């Protein structure tokens, strides 16, 4: 089953066509990675799929439903969640509280119930807390639940963002450079988390510069260049594609991609 289908997406900013006729089809349960040089349109494509931008042309279908033009909160209610390249952490809140925020769309109590301290609020908070603890366990941070989020190391903060996205109980999770700035040990933790999430049936769409991570973990890889599709295929097909090597990987990147399979 195709969980996400985008047909000939295009968007223009100030006369520059940032995405130009890009189509993707992602099967449920896959890790689908998007790579390309800086400025190739990776994050713009993410923003189109997640509802931050509305395409000038083309359409998007999620889980069989046409969702072109829907806002991020509407997509989240349908099961599409994402993280961002730059950390979006509430540093003064606890690790647990940060993740509880991710479950907000499922909560049934309102402002009046909160103000009046109805029993339903306590029950809802306990349910939200339970979901958040499960999400933290999935990313290896449950022992840090009570710590201020701002006290975590950078790699742990990356996993915290993933936990918060998981708390929304998504069908499809978009990860925007989850290993950016991470050391090799932290990158291995991100790798472990992604594999665990996929085993639970959640589809992952990944934008990432770490070629070793991409080549090791992906089922399919889309390569963008100047807003257009340069290549798409399995990691093996992409790493051996001459156009990809010339336009993006270069000599060093090609060797890194090869070593990823050693």
C-alpha positions as CSV (number, residue, x, y, z in Angstrom):
1,X,0.0,0.0,0.0
2,X,1.3,3.5,-0.9
3,X,1.0,5.7,2.2
4,X,2.3,8.9,0.5
5,X,2.0,9.9,-3.2
6,X,3.1,13.2,-4.6
7,X,2.4,13.9,-8.2
8,X,4.5,16.5,-10.1
9,X,4.9,18.9,-7.3
10,X,6.2,22.4,-8.1
11,X,6.6,25.6,-6.1
12,X,8.2,28.9,-7.0
13,X,9.8,31.6,-4.8
14,X,10.6,34.9,-6.3
15,X,10.7,33.5,-9.8
16,X,13.0,30.6,-8.7
17,X,11.4,27.2,-9.2
18,X,12.5,25.5,-5.9
19,X,10.7,22.2,-6.6
20,X,10.1,21.4,-10.3
21,X,7.8,18.5,-11.1
22,X,8.9,16.1,-8.4
23,X,6.8,12.9,-8.0
24,X,7.3,10.3,-5.2
25,X,5.5,7.2,-4.2
26,X,6.3,5.7,-0.7
27,X,5.1,2.3,0.5
28,X,4.0,1.7,4.0
29,X,6.7,0.4,6.3
30,X,9.6,1.8,4.2
31,X,12.5,4.1,5.0
32,X,12.5,6.5,2.1
33,X,15.4,8.9,2.1
34,X,15.8,12.2,0.2
35,X,19.3,13.4,-0.5
36,X,21.0,16.1,-2.6
37,X,23.4,19.0,-2.3
38,X,22.6,22.1,-0.3
39,X,19.9,24.1,-2.1
40,X,18.6,21.1,-4.0
41,X,15.1,21.4,-2.5
42,X,15.1,18.7,0.1
43,X,13.6,20.7,3.0
44,X,11.3,22.5,0.6
45,X,9.9,19.1,-0.5
46,X,9.5,18.2,3.2
47,X,7.6,21.5,3.7
48,X,5.3,20.8,0.8
49,X,4.5,17.3,2.1
50,X,4.0,18.4,5.7
51,X,1.6,21.3,4.8
52,X,3.9,24.2,5.6
53,X,3.9,25.2,1.9
54,X,1.1,24.7,-0.6
55,X,2.4,23.6,-4.1
56,X,1.8,25.9,-7.1
57,X,1.3,22.7,-9.1
58,X,0.8,19.1,-8.4
59,X,-1.1,17.0,-5.8
60,X,-0.4,15.1,-2.6
61,X,-2.2,12.0,-1.4
62,X,-1.8,10.5,2.1
63,X,-3.1,7.1,3.0
64,X,-5.4,7.2,0.0
65,X,-6.8,10.7,0.8
66,X,-6.2,13.8,-1.3
67,X,-4.5,16.2,1.2
68,X,-3.1,18.9,-1.1
69,X,-3.3,22.3,0.7
70,X,-4.1,20.9,4.2
71,X,-2.5,22.7,7.1
72,X,0.1,20.9,9.3
73,X,-2.4,20.4,12.2
74,X,-4.9,18.8,9.8
75,X,-2.2,16.4,8.5
76,X,-1.1,15.6,12.0
77,X,-4.7,14.5,12.9
78,X,-4.5,12.2,9.9
79,X,-1.2,10.7,11.2
80,X,1.6,12.7,9.6
81,X,4.2,14.1,11.9
82,X,7.7,15.6,11.5
83,X,10.8,16.8,13.2
84,X,12.8,19.9,12.1
85,X,16.5,20.4,11.2
86,X,16.8,23.0,13.9
87,X,15.9,21.8,17.4
88,X,12.5,22.9,18.6
89,X,12.8,22.0,22.3
90,X,11.2,23.6,25.4
91,X,14.5,23.7,27.3
92,X,13.0,24.7,30.7
93,X,10.3,22.0,30.6
94,X,11.2,18.5,31.6
95,X,12.0,15.8,29.1
96,X,8.7,14.1,29.9
97,X,6.7,17.4,29.5
98,X,8.3,18.0,26.1
99,X,7.0,14.7,24.9
100,X,3.6,15.1,26.4
101,X,3.1,18.1,24.2
102,X,3.3,15.7,21.2
103,X,0.1,13.9,22.4
104,X,-1.9,17.1,22.5
105,X,-3.9,16.3,19.4
106,X,-5.4,13.2,21.0
107,X,-6.5,14.9,24.2
108,X,-10.2,15.3,24.8
109,X,-10.4,17.8,27.6
110,X,-10.8,21.5,27.0
111,X,-9.9,24.9,28.7
112,X,-13.0,24.9,30.9
113,X,-12.3,21.4,32.3
114,X,-8.7,22.5,33.0
115,X,-9.8,25.6,34.8
116,X,-12.3,23.7,36.9
117,X,-10.0,20.8,37.6
118,X,-12.5,18.2,36.5
119,X,-11.6,14.6,37.2
120,X,-11.4,14.0,33.5
121,X,-8.4,16.3,33.3
122,X,-6.4,14.2,35.8
123,X,-7.3,11.0,33.9
124,X,-6.3,12.6,30.6
125,X,-3.0,13.8,32.0
126,X,-2.2,10.4,33.3
127,X,-2.9,8.8,29.9
128,X,-0.8,11.5,28.2
129,X,2.0,10.8,30.7
130,X,1.9,7.1,29.9
131,X,2.1,7.6,26.2
132,X,5.0,10.0,26.6
133,X,6.9,7.5,28.8
134,X,6.5,4.8,26.2
135,X,7.8,7.2,23.5
136,X,10.8,8.0,25.7
137,X,11.5,4.4,26.2
138,X,11.5,3.8,22.5
139,X,14.3,6.4,22.0
140,X,16.3,5.4,25.1
141,X,15.5,8.4,27.3
142,X,13.0,7.2,29.8
143,X,15.6,7.4,32.6
144,X,15.9,11.1,31.9
145,X,12.2,11.9,32.0
146,X,12.4,14.2,35.0
147,X,15.4,16.1,33.9
148,X,15.2,19.6,32.3
149,X,15.3,19.1,28.6
150,X,18.0,21.8,28.3
151,X,20.4,19.7,30.3
152,X,20.5,16.9,27.7
153,X,23.4,16.4,25.3
154,X,22.9,17.4,21.7
155,X,22.4,13.8,20.4
156,X,19.8,13.1,23.2
157,X,17.9,16.3,22.2
158,X,17.7,14.9,18.7
159,X,16.2,11.7,20.0
160,X,13.9,13.8,22.3
161,X,12.4,15.4,19.2
162,X,11.8,12.0,17.7
163,X,10.0,10.9,20.9
164,X,7.8,14.0,20.8
165,X,6.8,13.2,17.2
166,X,6.2,9.6,18.1
167,X,3.8,10.7,20.9
168,X,1.5,12.0,18.3
169,X,1.1,8.3,17.1
170,X,1.9,8.9,13.4
171,X,1.5,6.6,10.5
172,X,4.2,8.5,8.7
173,X,7.1,10.3,10.3
174,X,9.3,12.9,8.5
175,X,12.7,13.3,9.9
176,X,14.7,16.3,8.8
177,X,18.4,15.6,9.3
178,X,18.0,13.7,12.6
179,X,21.8,13.0,12.7
180,X,23.0,16.5,11.8
181,X,25.7,17.6,14.3
182,X,25.8,14.2,16.0
183,X,29.0,12.3,16.7
184,X,29.3,8.6,15.5
185,X,28.0,7.2,18.7
186,X,24.9,9.5,18.6
187,X,24.4,8.7,15.0
188,X,24.3,5.0,15.8
189,X,21.6,5.8,18.4
190,X,19.5,7.6,15.8
191,X,20.0,4.6,13.5
192,X,18.8,2.2,16.2
193,X,15.7,4.4,16.9
194,X,14.7,4.6,13.2
195,X,15.0,0.8,12.8
196,X,12.9,0.3,15.9
197,X,10.2,2.7,14.7
198,X,9.9,1.0,11.3
199,X,9.6,-2.4,13.0
200,X,6.5,-1.0,14.7
201,X,4.9,-0.2,11.3
202,X,5.6,3.5,11.1
203,X,6.8,4.7,7.7
204,X,9.9,7.0,7.8
205,X,10.8,9.7,5.3
206,X,14.3,10.9,5.9
207,X,16.3,13.9,4.8
208,X,19.9,13.4,5.8
209,X,23.5,14.3,4.8
210,X,25.2,11.3,6.6
211,X,25.6,9.0,3.6
212,X,26.6,6.0,5.8
213,X,23.3,6.3,7.7
214,X,21.3,6.8,4.5
215,X,22.8,3.9,2.7
216,X,22.6,1.5,5.6
217,X,19.0,2.2,6.6
218,X,17.0,3.1,3.5
219,X,14.7,1.0,1.3
220,X,14.5,3.7,-1.4
221,X,16.5,6.8,-2.0
222,X,15.4,9.9,-4.0
223,X,18.2,12.2,-5.2
224,X,17.3,15.9,-5.9
225,X,19.4,18.4,-7.8
226,X,18.2,22.0,-8.4
227,X,14.7,21.1,-7.4
228,X,14.3,18.2,-9.8
229,X,14.6,14.4,-9.5
230,X,18.0,13.3,-10.5
231,X,17.6,9.6,-9.6
232,X,15.6,7.3,-7.5
233,X,16.1,3.7,-6.5
234,X,17.6,1.3,-4.0
235,X,20.7,2.5,-2.1
236,X,22.8,0.1,-4.3
237,X,21.3,1.7,-7.5
238,X,21.8,5.2,-6.3
239,X,25.4,4.8,-5.1
240,X,26.4,3.4,-8.5
241,X,24.6,6.0,-10.5
242,X,27.1,8.1,-12.5
243,X,24.9,11.2,-12.5
244,X,24.5,11.1,-8.8
245,X,28.2,10.6,-8.2
246,X,29.0,13.6,-10.4
247,X,26.3,15.9,-9.2
248,X,26.3,15.1,-5.5
249,X,28.5,12.5,-4.0
250,X,31.8,13.3,-5.7
251,X,34.8,11.1,-5.2
252,X,34.8,11.3,-1.4
253,X,31.1,10.8,-1.1
254,X,31.2,7.8,-3.5
255,X,33.8,6.1,-1.4
256,X,31.8,6.7,1.8
257,X,28.7,5.2,0.1
258,X,30.6,2.1,-0.9
259,X,32.1,1.7,2.6
260,X,28.5,1.9,4.1
261,X,27.9,-1.5,2.6
262,X,31.2,-3.1,3.9
